[in-house]
């Protein structure tokens, strides 16, 4: 093998590994947010089943799921307060 090809292959392997390291941070954050939003949608659905007889209902959609995924438990509380204040 020629030394220039070996050097090129080493540089390309290093560049590929650096690209993986750079992209893995935001990608893991995005996957964590998607997972938290899915769990938030499930929790909202379960709360709607439990609290519907009391007249408390929060619509389960992409916005509310992402809101709960971003804020967590305080997001559920704030959605309940907003729902109560708006009378929805």
Secondary structure, DSSP 4 states (H G I P E B T S, - for coil): --HHHHHHHHHHHHHHHHHHHHHHHHHHHHHHHHHHHHHHHHHHHHHHHHHGGGT-----SHHHHHHHHHHTHHHHHHHHHHHHHHT-
